[in-house]
């Protein structure tokens, strides 16, 4: 049993880095990521679990980080939007968002990218309907979603074309 | 938004969790937290100690019962229900209901136990559990008891749970041959809250298309899902035809006064409750006649 208290020592792996911190029991995971670790790519839109701007992946599961307390994440592995271009190179998905003008103000984009990343891990060849369902929990007030859906679908084909080309090169 | 000051503890076994819940005034179980965390942000309820039960192995499993039913741990998530081959094989509709709760992020954290114990009248699982005649298994440090789903939901945010008691699992009875389930909702948007909702379970006789047993649960016509005895009485002995089922469902929600709100008037909700009851029962008929719970026809009809 963790010791009962208003503050807790937690250990998490965030974007590959092991982090030990003392957190208050009432601290939301999103505040821990942004204010304690300085990972401000994860946004706070509504703070009520409705908008999805704070979406991250915890232990392989897509979650809204404003709906989780920091001590609940103790022992887990967390991926934030900063992990997508960790080596300084945009991922296929990020490039597709750029090319398809899938953002205007950009506020929802980190959450959209994480939901799309999660979808493509589960389903490498999603239909447009699959994509729409996958971003059901992410609100965008600028784009009307059309370009976002197109970007995610094109990242699928870019990814598979890239993999096919790499495979062909290996065979040759 | 900050929560009020609160303490947190994560017991490593069920006995410890029950002991803490019994001993500490103001202790509340925290499962997926997809409602509770917002409740705490909004200061709607005051909790002194959050007892995190979400990782307890005892509450995390889906098991087949000897007769072919399911025993679902209280901390099984909606996503796990959706993706469980065990659930899909025998209780397709239950998996399908879970698959259409809100969004992927919420399905990854929200639990069957939380959905039931919150007893929000808009929640998706209570009506299907009532229609399937599920049993809620409760534990405290000193006792265990089981409550029929139809008796568990008591009102707005109220259940049969007593102080110090925890819902540990939900037992769903087997689906006999030639039985089927259905679930129909009138939604304000895809996978969003329902204005009217019905869940149904029916049993057909061995030969022909006569309904020999039926359970119909209506949601959004009262604070809790209600079994509609009038509809059920008309269904039993009736032929499972579209016309006969429509006729039986025409008396649905009689005497009930659903709420008026921005999404629809009381009268409209009442009419829609009848339409949803008809659709849910016809889905159940489809599933029963398809012969296999997870059949293609059930799949088509089973959209939540």
Interface residues (C-beta under 8 A of the other chain):
Chain A: X1 X2 X3 X4 X5 X6 X8 X25 X26 X28 X47 X48 X49 X52 X55 X61 X62 X63 X64 X66 X67 X68 X69 X71 X72 X74 X115 X118 X119 X133 X134 X136 X137 X138
Chain B: X1 X2 X3 X4 X5 X6 X7 X8 X9 X10 X11 X12 X16 X20 X30 X33 X34 X37 X38 X40 X41 X49 X50 X52 X54 X79 X102 X103 X104 X105 X106 X108 X109 X190 X191
